[in-house]
């Protein structure tokens, strides 16, 4: 397959910090380098190794945190599991690790594009402000990638207000998959929705996943929840494009709950390594919300899961 660093870089640029309202002031170029798996512009079938260098690094704000557990962070759990932790804000507990997901996802998306499968993530809700219309053409026209222009303006004002208070925001991202053929997924342990949920829940900021009607099904009757079939296919899509763990050819619709960034500059209660109560204020360069930078990460994880199932299905069809 033809592949270039430039193709991967387009996705990396969507994720990198320092690009707009409410994001970290860090200036990372996030330039991707392909180290192996490519020859004369084509993949060779061997593993593709990629490198992205951290360049704008400042660990000094973390020095005052080395003896305390930050609320909302993995400090306590990493210490409990390993008996040691790197307090400097990097590693697997950092959103920085998502750079690898986005790079791999760019390759997965290219494979999906060959099958005419597309993935689009957008902001459905931010700080309790919800998109009141669904114009997908608007997604690329505003920084927060919201499909409703008026809601996008209100969200921007909310971000500015919360930033002044030293706090952070959570929200809901919706992910739309179009063009997925019927038949992807497995009936029991590797259900398509289960693998999608696992992939998305492996992103640090995600605390919940809904497929199709999601939690609304708990308040429906069976006659309301079932998607009727007609000569031209399904007449509605509360299933979210998946039935019995297998794609049914309709759009796959997923929503994820994104928690607020735990690094806030407000004073918080915690304890130090000896268990003594202390207060902490987190300084440094942090986002006000994981939205919209998390969109590219969500798309990447969905792409990787779909490619896995696409290849598995092709193996079945070749028998």
Secondary structure, DSSP 8 states (H G I E B T S, - for coil): -B--HHHHHHHHHHH-SSSSTTS--------EEEEESEETTEE-SS--EEEE---S---GGGGGGTTB--TTSSHHHHHHHHS---TTS-GGGSGGGHHHHHHHHHHHHHHHHHTT-EEEEEEEEETTEE-SS--GGGGGGSTT-BS-HHHHHHHHHHHHHHHHTT----EEEEEEEES--TT-S-SSTT-HHHHHHHHHHTSTTEEEEEETTGGGGGG--HHHHS--EETTEES--TTTTEETTEE-SS-EEEEEEE---S--SS-EEEEBTT--EEEE---S---S-STTTHHHHHHHHHHHHHHHHHHHHHHHHH-
